[in-house]
């Protein structure tokens, strides 16, 4: 009987955690982590912010900033960018690692970077011609799609 009660309590706890995870909350730019605020001021100062959302995950929080022109940036809980999706413009060159930028300029000189994602495995870049390039953490090309 004790095992059943303990199992039910654990199951209820897990369900409660998952019920509260994933809830989006609208916040202001000033409520973003400081690192994200500095990034926005440095690279997207001329863009007008439409909405900022905070998503509660099980362990951490993620942030999403959407601009009036449709561009979007996702930040992790520390304020580091994870994805920059520029639907109306291009990703600022200062944001793109130099080796990736150099590769794109050398091999696709007429194309612009419109989206960049990074995670623990590396980077994925989408060009204006819809080609997607994947790079590992050493900035070596691993895949072309």
ZIVENRA-V405428 format. One record per backbone hydrogen bond with DSSP energy under -1.0 kcal/mol. NH is the residue of the N-H (numbers start at 0). CO is the residue of the C=O. Records with the same first field share a line. If there is no record, write none. Layout:
NH->CO, CO
This chain:
4->0
5->1
6->2
7->3
8->4
9->5
10->6
11->7
12->8
13->9
14->10
15->11
16->12
17->13
18->14
19->15
20->16
21->55
24->53
26->51
30->27
31->28
36->32
37->33
38->34
39->35
40->36
41->37
42->38
43->39
46->43
49->65
50->65
52->63
53->24
54->61
55->22
56->59
61->54
62->74
63->52
64->72
65->50
66->70
67->47
69->66
71->84
72->64
73->82
74->62
75->79
78->75
81->73
82->73
83->115
84->71
85->113
90->112
94->91
100->96
101->97
102->98
103->99
104->100
105->101
106->102
107->103
110->107
113->125
114->125
115->83
116->123
117->81
118->121
122->134
123->116
124->132
125->114
126->130
127->111
129->126
132->124
133->142
134->122
135->139
138->135
141->133
142->133
144->131
